[in-house]
Amino acid sequence: MTNLNLEAIIHRILKDVQVELADEFDKNFQRQGFFAEAWARRKSPVGRGPLLISTGQLRRSIQGRVEGDALTFVSTLPYASIHNEGGEIKVTRRMKKFFWHKYYECVKGWGRKKNGDKSNDKKTRRLTTEAEFWKAMALMKAGKSIRIPRRKFLGTSPEVEKIVRETIEDCLNEYFDNIEITKQ
């Protein structure tokens, strides 16, 4: 007879799958894609560095939860789903205020010559391009739609299924390798 605690085994398997998938979902940000599916490139001149990682907040917000016999991955950030699934958002007055703020932030950073004209150094040229983008965004009419491309970082896929299957097999093999069978 074996000392079989099925609930403990399932919980252990789910925790191991959680660790493996959390690591792989985190790697999606390094890969700049969902496993082999590359993310759409940025069209705007705004934002330097890798996509979806300017602050790292989205990446850090992903949490795996084991509840009973289920494993769920979620993000607490309200904008996570629009990035993960793509879609359209409507421009609001509040967004327009933010766009104007970003525009004035860029303009303030322009270098100036002694006569007051804008200098033509590399930083000012970059800020000019950025400022033009923010101004165009700010001039959009409230209610207009902006399309956000899908940049999936969480979800199911053949790669996820393979990781789950391999992790379950490893856990069960380890369990059965270490089980003690006693005779009565």
Backbone as ProteinMPNN parsed JSONL, in Angstrom:
{"seq_chain_A": "MTNLNLEAIIHRILKDVQVELADEFDKNFQRQGFFAEAWARRKSPVGRGPLLISTGQLRRSIQGRVEGDALTFVSTLPYASIHNEGGEIKVTRRMKKFFWHKYYECVKGWGRKKNGDKSNDKKTRRLTTEAEFWKAMALMKAGKSIRIPRRKFLGTSPEVEKIVRETIEDCLNEYFDNIEITKQ", "coords_chain_A": {"N_chain_A": [[0.853, -1.18, 0.0], [0.523, 2.212, -0.739], [1.434, 5.479, 0.422], [-0.538, 7.597, -0.582], [-1.277, 10.803, -1.437], [-3.297, 12.404, -3.18], [-4.258, 15.062, -3.59], [-2.132, 16.613, -2.599], [-0.138, 15.914, -4.406], [-1.183, 16.883, -6.836], [-1.312, 19.617, -6.21], [1.432, 20.149, -5.892], [2.355, 19.628, -8.49], [0.962, 21.628, -9.904], [2.151, 23.912, -8.743], [4.788, 23.598, -9.647], [4.37, 23.773, -12.435], [3.44, 26.384, -12.501], [5.77, 27.826, -11.777], [7.473, 27.184, -13.945], [5.998, 28.185, -16.186], [5.729, 30.892, -15.468], [8.359, 31.723, -15.668], [8.784, 31.346, -18.431], [6.832, 33.094, -19.531], [7.859, 35.492, -18.63], [10.219, 35.518, -20.074], [9.183, 36.047, -22.578], [9.083, 38.803, -22.768], [11.781, 39.411, -23.022], [12.274, 38.09, -25.416], [10.78, 39.635, -27.086], [8.358, 38.827, -28.087], [5.737, 36.323, -28.366], [6.735, 33.429, -27.564], [7.579, 31.949, -30.482], [6.261, 33.81, -32.02], [6.712, 36.89, -33.152], [6.48, 40.222, -31.798], [4.536, 42.994, -33.051], [6.228, 45.687, -34.535], [7.121, 48.918, -33.24], [5.471, 51.798, -34.388], [5.493, 54.472, -33.894], [7.65, 57.299, -33.159], [8.134, 57.477, -30.545], [9.308, 56.352, -27.433], [11.919, 54.492, -26.408], [14.086, 51.691, -26.539], [13.302, 48.259, -25.613], [10.082, 46.856, -26.57], [7.1, 47.222, -24.625], [8.45, 47.342, -22.189], [9.264, 49.707, -20.988], [8.994, 50.787, -18.385], [8.89, 48.453, -16.987], [6.816, 47.723, -15.448], [4.505, 46.356, -16.418], [5.555, 43.85, -17.026], [6.38, 43.004, -14.466], [3.912, 42.818, -13.255], [2.635, 40.444, -13.791], [1.16, 37.594, -12.529], [1.011, 34.305, -11.234], [-1.497, 32.11, -10.101], [-2.423, 29.519, -7.962], [-5.316, 27.904, -7.448], [-7.202, 25.751, -5.807], [-7.673, 23.118, -7.945], [-6.698, 24.448, -10.163], [-4.764, 26.577, -12.293], [-3.976, 29.898, -12.805], [-2.979, 32.705, -14.724], [-2.53, 36.151, -14.354], [-2.715, 39.725, -14.824], [-2.531, 42.662, -12.95], [-2.797, 45.128, -14.021], [-4.7, 47.588, -15.762], [-4.311, 48.024, -18.499], [-3.127, 45.782, -19.524], [-4.544, 43.727, -20.891], [-5.286, 44.9, -23.362], [-2.837, 45.188, -24.622], [-2.01, 42.51, -24.691], [-4.002, 41.222, -26.191], [-4.608, 42.962, -28.235], [-6.441, 45.499, -30.07], [-8.876, 48.187, -30.16], [-8.825, 51.51, -28.895], [-10.601, 54.304, -27.608], [-9.994, 57.735, -28.079], [-9.844, 59.979, -25.449], [-10.818, 63.004, -23.668], [-9.177, 63.282, -21.479], [-6.972, 61.758, -22.258], [-6.096, 63.351, -24.359], [-5.211, 65.597, -22.944], [-3.029, 64.447, -21.643], [-1.433, 63.843, -23.887], [-0.868, 66.445, -24.802], [0.612, 67.317, -22.611], [2.862, 65.64, -22.835], [3.822, 66.571, -25.273], [4.563, 69.265, -24.629], [6.497, 68.687, -22.787], [8.498, 67.567, -24.41], [9.103, 69.779, -26.08], [10.119, 71.557, -24.224], [12.574, 70.43, -23.731], [14.143, 71.062, -25.906], [17.164, 72.113, -27.321], [18.619, 75.388, -27.473], [19.809, 77.996, -29.59], [22.017, 80.882, -29.278], [20.583, 83.013, -30.336], [18.002, 82.284, -29.848], [16.735, 80.523, -31.548], [15.807, 77.133, -32.382], [18.172, 74.606, -31.707], [20.206, 72.433, -33.774], [21.028, 69.958, -32.887], [21.577, 66.415, -32.178], [19.913, 65.438, -30.062], [17.879, 67.378, -29.953], [16.767, 67.104, -32.506], [15.706, 64.505, -32.289], [13.872, 64.933, -30.215], [12.228, 66.739, -31.51], [10.968, 65.159, -33.458], [9.612, 63.432, -31.745], [7.993, 65.309, -30.421], [6.377, 66.174, -32.536], [4.925, 63.832, -32.989], [3.485, 63.602, -30.524], [2.011, 65.966, -30.64], [0.399, 65.514, -32.879], [-1.111, 63.396, -31.868], [-2.399, 64.721, -29.77], [-3.995, 66.493, -31.172], [-5.929, 64.9, -32.235], [-9.381, 64.106, -32.606], [-11.602, 63.796, -29.85], [-12.949, 60.639, -29.173], [-12.136, 59.399, -31.47], [-10.694, 56.397, -32.804], [-7.884, 54.467, -31.772], [-5.731, 52.063, -32.953], [-4.41, 49.332, -31.314], [-1.808, 47.151, -31.676], [-1.728, 43.554, -31.416], [0.228, 42.206, -28.937], [1.087, 39.642, -27.701], [1.748, 38.176, -24.56], [0.977, 36.487, -22.609], [-0.872, 33.434, -22.325], [-2.358, 30.591, -24.03], [-0.691, 28.113, -25.995], [0.946, 25.959, -28.39], [3.55, 25.694, -27.39], [3.24, 26.315, -24.682], [1.537, 24.24, -23.897], [3.279, 22.082, -24.294], [5.257, 22.624, -22.356], [3.725, 22.379, -20.024], [2.931, 19.671, -20.204], [5.47, 18.354, -20.15], [6.403, 19.177, -17.63], [4.498, 18.052, -15.911], [4.958, 15.33, -16.473], [7.631, 15.102, -15.578], [7.302, 15.654, -12.824], [5.588, 13.554, -12.019], [7.179, 11.327, -12.678], [9.331, 11.775, -10.931], [7.962, 11.552, -8.516], [7.063, 8.848, -8.591], [9.516, 7.557, -8.755], [10.528, 7.966, -6.238], [8.772, 6.805, -4.495], [7.758, 4.733, -1.82], [6.985, 1.426, -1.475], [5.162, -0.539, 0.599], [4.633, -3.739, 2.054], [1.822, -5.463, 3.343]], "CA_chain_A": [[0.0, 0.0, 0.0], [1.309, 3.449, -0.803], [0.911, 6.64, 1.129], [-0.885, 8.434, -1.725], [-2.066, 12.0, -1.149], [-3.518, 12.929, -4.524], [-4.369, 16.527, -3.553], [-0.776, 17.164, -2.428], [0.588, 15.695, -5.667], [-1.724, 17.838, -7.819], [-0.864, 20.956, -5.808], [2.877, 20.229, -6.196], [2.471, 19.713, -9.947], [0.515, 22.963, -10.305], [3.177, 24.88, -8.333], [5.917, 23.448, -10.572], [3.945, 24.334, -13.721], [3.396, 27.838, -12.287], [7.151, 28.331, -11.827], [7.975, 27.049, -15.322], [5.306, 29.115, -17.088], [6.077, 32.268, -15.078], [9.674, 31.978, -16.254], [8.63, 31.464, -19.888], [6.099, 34.321, -19.833], [8.815, 36.579, -18.408], [11.151, 35.491, -21.216], [8.524, 36.639, -23.744], [9.476, 40.217, -22.828], [13.138, 39.425, -23.577], [12.177, 37.644, -26.808], [9.98, 40.599, -27.828], [7.333, 38.061, -28.776], [5.125, 35.209, -27.646], [7.512, 32.29, -28.023], [8.116, 32.197, -31.831], [5.462, 34.86, -32.661], [7.313, 38.202, -32.838], [5.55, 41.331, -31.611], [4.524, 44.052, -34.067], [7.182, 46.748, -34.221], [6.581, 50.233, -32.88], [5.396, 52.707, -35.535], [5.718, 55.853, -33.462], [9.033, 57.592, -32.783], [8.159, 57.588, -29.094], [9.708, 55.152, -26.707], [13.184, 53.891, -26.789], [14.283, 50.429, -25.855], [12.413, 47.152, -25.974], [8.641, 47.052, -26.471], [6.371, 46.855, -23.41], [9.287, 47.264, -20.986], [9.874, 51.0, -20.657], [9.103, 50.881, -16.927], [8.95, 47.106, -16.433], [5.648, 47.529, -14.591], [3.661, 45.312, -16.992], [6.285, 42.589, -16.858], [6.341, 42.632, -13.045], [2.538, 42.662, -12.775], [2.112, 39.118, -14.117], [1.165, 36.699, -11.372], [0.36, 33.012, -11.358], [-2.222, 31.737, -8.89], [-2.956, 28.167, -7.868], [-6.543, 27.908, -6.652], [-7.785, 24.414, -5.912], [-6.979, 22.331, -8.963], [-6.556, 25.304, -11.35], [-3.664, 27.54, -12.343], [-4.369, 31.059, -13.592], [-2.028, 33.813, -14.804], [-3.234, 37.413, -14.526], [-2.009, 40.979, -14.578], [-3.402, 43.594, -12.23], [-2.83, 46.412, -14.728], [-5.868, 47.674, -16.644], [-3.947, 48.057, -19.919], [-2.47, 44.529, -19.894], [-5.317, 42.951, -21.868], [-5.254, 45.529, -24.688], [-1.541, 44.841, -25.22], [-1.944, 41.062, -24.905], [-4.973, 40.785, -27.19], [-4.779, 43.955, -29.293], [-7.787, 46.058, -30.153], [-8.974, 49.628, -30.376], [-9.218, 52.336, -27.763], [-11.128, 55.61, -28.006], [-9.291, 58.893, -27.532], [-10.685, 60.739, -24.515], [-10.283, 64.337, -23.341], [-8.078, 63.083, -20.531], [-5.824, 61.32, -23.05], [-5.616, 64.511, -25.106], [-4.427, 66.394, -21.987], [-1.755, 63.744, -21.469], [-0.653, 64.028, -25.121], [-0.355, 67.815, -24.772], [1.662, 67.345, -21.578], [4.053, 65.003, -23.421], [4.317, 67.496, -26.303], [5.257, 70.376, -23.977], [7.688, 68.1, -22.163], [9.505, 67.459, -25.481], [9.471, 71.126, -26.521], [10.918, 72.144, -23.155], [13.908, 69.853, -23.787], [14.881, 71.489, -27.086], [18.309, 73.007, -27.141], [18.43, 76.682, -28.145], [20.991, 78.78, -29.956], [22.065, 82.172, -28.58], [19.544, 83.904, -30.863], [16.693, 81.763, -29.442], [16.252, 79.487, -32.454], [16.022, 75.746, -31.979], [19.453, 74.094, -32.204], [20.055, 71.3, -34.677], [21.794, 68.823, -32.387], [20.917, 65.113, -32.268], [18.855, 65.357, -29.054], [16.774, 68.253, -30.344], [16.111, 66.484, -33.666], [14.91, 63.39, -31.78], [12.751, 65.513, -29.475], [11.323, 67.359, -32.484], [10.174, 64.06, -34.011], [8.723, 63.007, -30.669], [7.02, 66.377, -30.19], [5.42, 66.13, -33.641], [4.044, 62.7, -32.732], [2.566, 63.927, -29.426], [1.102, 67.013, -31.098], [-0.594, 64.859, -33.747], [-2.004, 62.635, -30.983], [-3.205, 65.686, -29.015], [-4.942, 67.133, -32.08], [-6.988, 63.965, -32.62], [-10.689, 64.396, -32.018], [-12.055, 62.858, -28.817], [-13.846, 59.643, -29.754], [-11.45, 58.692, -32.553], [-10.115, 55.13, -32.363], [-6.47, 54.159, -31.987], [-5.558, 50.611, -32.994], [-3.268, 48.797, -30.573], [-1.544, 45.809, -32.207], [-1.608, 42.458, -30.449], [1.581, 41.836, -28.516], [0.745, 38.613, -26.724], [2.804, 37.749, -23.649], [0.338, 35.454, -21.786], [-1.921, 32.684, -23.005], [-2.07, 29.209, -24.4], [-0.041, 27.878, -27.283], [1.581, 24.631, -28.388], [4.726, 25.731, -26.513], [2.736, 26.264, -23.301], [1.058, 22.868, -23.683], [4.46, 21.217, -24.189], [5.872, 22.887, -21.048], [2.838, 21.786, -19.021], [3.036, 18.212, -20.327], [6.791, 17.921, -19.683], [6.495, 19.415, -16.191], [3.68, 17.014, -15.264], [5.684, 14.061, -16.6], [8.788, 15.143, -14.672], [6.815, 15.561, -11.437], [5.095, 12.194, -11.771], [8.335, 10.422, -12.682], [10.049, 11.992, -9.667], [7.142, 10.997, -7.437], [7.075, 7.379, -8.644], [10.877, 7.103, -8.475], [10.809, 8.103, -4.802], [7.695, 6.227, -3.696], [8.09, 3.503, -1.109], [5.872, 0.488, -1.45], [5.283, -1.43, 1.742], [3.709, -4.886, 2.008], [1.124, -5.708, 4.6]], "C_chain_A": [[0.893, 1.236, 0.0], [0.633, 4.538, 0.001], [0.62, 7.707, 0.065], [-1.784, 9.59, -1.293], [-2.231, 12.742, -2.472], [-3.594, 14.451, -4.558], [-2.998, 17.179, -3.434], [0.027, 17.022, -3.707], [0.128, 16.704, -6.716], [-1.267, 19.252, -7.491], [0.617, 21.152, -6.151], [3.099, 20.386, -7.696], [2.078, 21.113, -10.418], [1.541, 24.029, -9.924], [4.387, 24.805, -9.26], [5.592, 24.025, -11.952], [3.912, 25.859, -13.623], [4.79, 28.439, -12.405], [7.682, 28.3, -13.257], [7.322, 28.057, -16.265], [5.607, 30.571, -16.75], [7.413, 32.649, -15.687], [9.566, 32.175, -17.769], [7.875, 32.733, -20.279], [6.993, 35.541, -19.628], [9.804, 36.662, -19.578], [10.522, 36.069, -22.484], [8.886, 38.118, -23.887], [10.899, 40.356, -23.359], [13.111, 39.069, -25.059], [11.523, 38.695, -27.704], [8.95, 39.872, -28.687], [6.779, 36.975, -27.881], [5.708, 33.932, -28.213], [8.051, 32.61, -29.421], [7.375, 33.313, -32.569], [5.984, 36.236, -32.243], [6.23, 39.27, -32.701], [5.644, 42.309, -32.775], [5.466, 45.169, -33.614], [6.449, 48.049, -33.924], [6.585, 51.127, -34.12], [5.713, 54.138, -35.146], [7.183, 56.066, -33.1], [9.218, 57.638, -31.264], [8.594, 56.264, -28.486], [10.982, 54.572, -27.261], [13.306, 52.583, -26.029], [13.253, 49.398, -26.268], [10.93, 47.49, -25.769], [8.104, 46.545, -25.137], [7.234, 46.767, -22.152], [9.855, 48.615, -20.586], [10.003, 51.187, -19.15], [9.259, 49.511, -16.281], [7.73, 46.767, -15.578], [4.751, 46.401, -15.108], [4.289, 43.942, -16.766], [6.2, 42.096, -15.41], [4.929, 42.345, -12.539], [1.971, 41.264, -12.997], [2.276, 38.194, -12.918], [0.454, 35.407, -11.72], [-0.29, 32.666, -10.036], [-2.698, 30.292, -9.001], [-4.144, 28.236, -6.922], [-7.238, 26.571, -6.848], [-6.987, 23.587, -6.906], [-6.817, 23.114, -10.266], [-5.38, 26.26, -11.186], [-4.076, 28.664, -13.285], [-3.25, 32.085, -13.561], [-2.816, 35.078, -15.106], [-2.252, 38.571, -14.389], [-3.001, 41.913, -13.911], [-3.549, 44.924, -12.959], [-3.989, 46.468, -15.729], [-5.521, 47.64, -18.131], [-3.292, 46.761, -20.397], [-3.228, 43.794, -20.999], [-5.282, 43.581, -23.261], [-3.917, 45.245, -25.384], [-1.485, 43.357, -25.567], [-2.845, 40.61, -26.052], [-5.089, 41.727, -28.379], [-6.2, 44.488, -29.288], [-7.749, 47.549, -30.399], [-9.372, 50.312, -29.082], [-9.682, 53.677, -28.308], [-10.322, 56.708, -27.328], [-10.278, 59.672, -26.656], [-10.065, 62.12, -24.291], [-9.092, 64.212, -22.403], [-6.805, 62.64, -21.271], [-5.226, 62.5, -23.807], [-4.785, 65.426, -24.198], [-3.052, 65.772, -21.764], [-0.862, 63.954, -22.7], [-0.071, 65.444, -25.172], [0.776, 67.946, -23.746], [2.965, 66.762, -22.149], [4.671, 65.899, -24.501], [5.133, 68.62, -25.654], [6.523, 69.899, -23.259], [8.823, 67.991, -23.189], [10.019, 68.839, -25.891], [10.386, 71.791, -25.494], [12.376, 71.642, -23.213], [14.734, 70.279, -24.99], [16.058, 72.37, -26.689], [18.075, 74.286, -27.934], [19.778, 77.301, -28.462], [20.945, 80.097, -29.192], [20.969, 83.12, -29.052], [18.124, 83.411, -30.557], [16.122, 80.71, -30.361], [16.57, 78.102, -31.893], [17.36, 75.273, -32.54], [19.204, 72.845, -33.053], [20.893, 70.109, -34.199], [20.938, 67.555, -32.399], [19.727, 65.001, -31.294], [17.648, 66.189, -29.473], [16.035, 67.685, -31.552], [15.22, 65.326, -33.227], [13.676, 63.916, -31.051], [11.751, 66.174, -30.408], [10.409, 66.298, -33.088], [9.155, 63.576, -32.99], [7.615, 64.036, -30.44], [5.963, 66.381, -31.289], [4.425, 64.985, -33.453], [3.011, 63.053, -31.663], [1.57, 65.011, -29.837], [0.01, 66.418, -31.989], [-1.59, 64.065, -32.913], [-2.944, 63.597, -30.248], [-4.267, 66.347, -29.892], [-6.034, 66.193, -32.584], [-8.288, 64.361, -31.94], [-11.006, 63.348, -30.948], [-13.077, 61.924, -29.453], [-13.221, 58.88, -30.904], [-10.795, 57.441, -31.987], [-8.626, 55.055, -32.691], [-6.351, 52.644, -31.935], [-4.269, 50.221, -32.267], [-2.997, 47.4, -31.119], [-1.416, 44.776, -31.087], [-0.133, 42.176, -30.205], [1.423, 40.864, -27.355], [1.966, 38.251, -25.872], [2.301, 36.677, -22.695], [-0.669, 34.707, -22.632], [-1.493, 31.271, -23.32], [-1.441, 29.162, -25.779], [0.515, 26.463, -27.262], [2.81, 24.582, -27.463], [4.314, 25.633, -25.045], [2.277, 24.847, -22.981], [2.222, 21.897, -23.517], [5.132, 21.382, -22.82], [5.037, 22.247, -19.942], [2.985, 20.268, -19.03], [4.367, 17.703, -19.77], [6.941, 18.089, -18.173], [5.694, 18.366, -15.423], [4.405, 15.677, -15.307], [6.872, 14.006, -15.65], [8.362, 14.973, -13.219], [6.353, 14.144, -11.111], [6.242, 11.184, -11.753], [9.128, 10.546, -11.385], [9.285, 11.374, -8.503], [7.241, 9.473, -7.427], [8.468, 6.804, -8.431], [11.171, 7.089, -6.984], [9.747, 7.469, -3.903], [8.182, 4.935, -3.031], [6.845, 2.644, -1.041], [6.112, -0.474, -0.297], [4.241, -2.544, 1.625], [3.053, -5.016, 3.362], [0.961, -7.177, 4.818]], "O_chain_A": [[1.914, 1.268, 0.686], [-0.577, 4.516, 0.227], [1.43, 8.606, -0.16], [-2.91, 9.38, -0.841], [-1.416, 13.592, -2.832], [-3.046, 15.071, -5.469], [-2.727, 18.184, -4.093], [0.795, 17.918, -4.058], [0.951, 17.309, -7.404], [-0.879, 20.004, -8.385], [1.004, 22.21, -6.647], [3.933, 21.183, -8.124], [2.776, 21.715, -11.233], [1.779, 24.956, -10.699], [4.953, 25.836, -9.622], [6.429, 24.686, -12.567], [4.312, 26.549, -14.56], [4.968, 29.461, -13.069], [8.272, 29.274, -13.727], [8.009, 28.71, -17.051], [5.729, 31.4, -17.652], [7.584, 33.77, -16.168], [10.193, 33.078, -18.322], [8.238, 33.385, -21.258], [6.893, 36.516, -20.374], [10.174, 37.754, -20.011], [11.239, 36.531, -23.371], [8.984, 38.628, -25.003], [11.2, 41.314, -24.071], [13.83, 39.664, -25.862], [11.682, 38.664, -28.924], [8.699, 40.234, -29.836], [7.28, 36.736, -26.783], [5.231, 33.415, -29.223], [8.916, 33.478, -29.54], [7.813, 33.726, -33.642], [5.734, 36.692, -31.128], [5.208, 39.234, -33.386], [6.692, 42.44, -33.407], [5.484, 45.539, -32.44], [5.298, 48.237, -34.319], [7.592, 51.205, -34.824], [6.154, 54.929, -35.98], [7.883, 55.109, -32.769], [10.331, 57.816, -30.771], [8.267, 55.192, -28.996], [11.082, 54.215, -28.435], [12.684, 52.408, -24.982], [12.437, 49.635, -27.158], [10.576, 48.299, -24.911], [8.598, 45.558, -24.593], [6.809, 46.184, -21.154], [10.867, 48.652, -19.887], [11.021, 51.695, -18.68], [9.715, 49.417, -15.141], [7.623, 45.661, -15.049], [4.285, 45.577, -14.321], [3.614, 42.996, -16.361], [5.975, 40.91, -15.165], [4.764, 41.697, -11.506], [0.924, 40.933, -12.441], [3.368, 38.033, -12.372], [-0.568, 35.406, -12.406], [0.286, 32.897, -8.972], [-3.297, 29.895, -10.001], [-4.002, 28.579, -5.749], [-7.791, 26.293, -7.912], [-5.786, 23.378, -6.737], [-6.799, 22.526, -11.347], [-5.053, 26.688, -10.079], [-4.477, 28.415, -14.422], [-2.64, 32.318, -12.518], [-3.664, 35.091, -15.998], [-1.129, 38.416, -13.91], [-4.177, 41.945, -14.274], [-4.352, 45.763, -12.549], [-4.228, 45.506, -16.458], [-6.363, 47.261, -18.945], [-2.934, 46.656, -21.57], [-2.615, 43.292, -21.941], [-5.251, 42.853, -24.253], [-3.877, 45.08, -26.604], [-0.97, 42.986, -26.621], [-2.481, 39.706, -26.804], [-5.613, 41.34, -29.424], [-7.061, 43.974, -28.574], [-6.725, 48.105, -30.796], [-10.144, 49.78, -28.284], [-9.208, 54.129, -29.35], [-10.007, 56.616, -26.141], [-11.395, 59.979, -27.073], [-8.923, 62.366, -24.68], [-8.115, 64.951, -22.524], [-5.705, 63.09, -20.951], [-4.006, 62.64, -23.891], [-3.77, 65.97, -24.632], [-2.042, 66.473, -21.704], [0.333, 64.213, -22.56], [1.089, 65.623, -25.543], [1.777, 68.615, -24.0], [4.04, 67.332, -21.96], [5.893, 65.977, -24.625], [6.256, 68.898, -26.074], [7.498, 70.642, -23.148], [9.976, 68.287, -22.873], [11.225, 69.041, -26.033], [11.32, 72.505, -25.859], [13.295, 72.345, -22.794], [15.902, 69.905, -25.097], [15.945, 73.249, -25.834], [17.4, 74.261, -28.963], [20.748, 77.154, -27.719], [19.951, 80.398, -28.532], [20.477, 83.939, -28.275], [17.15, 84.048, -30.959], [15.134, 80.06, -30.017], [17.461, 77.927, -31.061], [17.658, 75.506, -33.712], [18.111, 72.28, -33.037], [21.407, 69.342, -35.014], [19.726, 67.616, -32.606], [18.659, 64.521, -31.673], [16.51, 65.733, -29.353], [14.809, 67.772, -31.621], [14.106, 65.175, -33.729], [12.571, 63.41, -31.242], [10.551, 66.173, -30.13], [9.205, 66.518, -33.216], [7.992, 63.339, -33.317], [6.447, 63.679, -30.284], [4.779, 66.571, -31.008], [3.234, 65.138, -33.72], [1.814, 62.838, -31.854], [0.41, 64.974, -29.425], [-1.161, 66.775, -31.867], [-2.784, 64.058, -33.213], [-4.138, 63.325, -30.116], [-5.33, 66.721, -29.396], [-6.957, 66.623, -33.276], [-8.284, 64.89, -30.829], [-10.716, 62.164, -31.121], [-13.963, 62.366, -30.185], [-13.719, 57.82, -31.282], [-10.386, 57.42, -30.826], [-8.177, 55.515, -33.741], [-6.814, 52.012, -30.986], [-3.187, 50.721, -32.574], [-3.87, 46.536, -31.037], [-1.043, 45.101, -29.96], [0.641, 41.941, -31.133], [1.603, 41.22, -26.191], [3.064, 38.047, -26.39], [3.104, 36.018, -22.035], [-1.256, 35.275, -23.553], [-0.417, 30.819, -22.931], [-1.636, 30.051, -26.608], [0.549, 25.833, -26.205], [3.077, 23.559, -26.833], [4.965, 24.946, -24.258], [2.59, 24.315, -21.916], [2.159, 20.988, -22.689], [5.528, 20.396, -22.199], [5.586, 21.639, -19.024], [3.147, 19.652, -17.976], [4.394, 16.737, -19.008], [7.538, 17.24, -17.509], [6.155, 17.852, -14.404], [4.466, 14.967, -14.302], [7.101, 12.99, -14.992], [8.994, 14.23, -12.468], [6.685, 13.601, -10.058], [6.271, 10.289, -10.908], [9.545, 9.542, -10.808], [9.874, 10.753, -7.619], [7.474, 8.872, -6.378], [8.595, 5.669, -7.971], [11.979, 6.286, -6.518], [9.82, 7.589, -2.68], [8.926, 4.156, -3.626], [5.786, 3.092, -0.602], [7.146, -1.139, -0.233], [3.123, -2.323, 1.161], [3.652, -4.716, 4.395], [0.393, -7.592, 5.829]]}, "name": "protein", "num_of_chains": 1, "seq": "MTNLNLEAIIHRILKDVQVELADEFDKNFQRQGFFAEAWARRKSPVGRGPLLISTGQLRRSIQGRVEGDALTFVSTLPYASIHNEGGEIKVTRRMKKFFWHKYYECVKGWGRKKNGDKSNDKKTRRLTTEAEFWKAMALMKAGKSIRIPRRKFLGTSPEVEKIVRETIEDCLNEYFDNIEITKQ"}
